């Protein structure tokens, strides 16, 4: 692990923003909202890795209907001001044409990667693409035209980690969200 950025030192100065109970309650609420909107359908539950792993697992069992599961993993090259290109580490394998897609991720920050994945799904002919995020970071830097349909909690415009989000590739499995 990163010796330059010890997790213990970060936790010693970090503030607990949302504890496990609050996050699990938020995920249950999101599940009820998604169930209302997608009742009678069998959506593709598309988890964005690595951040979406923990919220995705909890959200999946909060849904009262069957889903088909897939995941994707992409990185973004920030090139110029005209946008950026997505490099697929693992693209969705499932055919998305005509399907309702639920994109699940840990956080909506500036939204470049989520927008690119959403646009990819739409380009594959998805009937609908909904975005569910555990956290929405409160600021005005989100890419134009991107909103999350389901939000668990809001987090301040600070470095946040835990419950899927990493602190220098550490702490993703912390049972709450901390902010530096």
C-alpha positions, 0 to 999 in steps of 0.5 A: 500500500501507499506508504506516502499516504497512510490511511491511519493518518488520514483517518486521524484527521478526517471527519466522519460525514455519514456513518454506516447506518445512515448510508444503509438507510439512504440505499434502502430509500434509493431502492424504494425509489428505483422499485417505484420507477422500474416496477414490472421491468427487468433492468440491466444493473450496471455497476461502475467499478471500482467505486460502485462495488460496495453501494452496488451490492447493497443496492442490489439486495434492496431491489424487490425485482430481478435484474440482470447484472453487468459491470464496466470499468473505464478510465478517462483521459483528460485531454483538452477542453473539448471533453475527454475520451474513455478508455474501457478496461472492461466494457459492458458485455451485455446487449443493451439495445431496448433495455432499461439500464441502471448505472450504479456508482459511488459518487457524482463529482464532476461526472465526466466518466458517468456521462461517458458511460451513460452516452455509451449505453444510449449509443448502444440503443438502451431504452432508458438509462438511469443513474444511481449514486451513493453520493453527490458532491455539492459544487457547481463543476458538474458537466452540463446535462448530467444529473443523477436520478437517485442520490443517497447522500450529499457530501461536501466539496472535500476529499471524501473516502470510504464505502467504495471511495478510495484514499490513494487506493486504500479505505474503500471498504471503510463502513462510512464516509469520511472527509478531509 
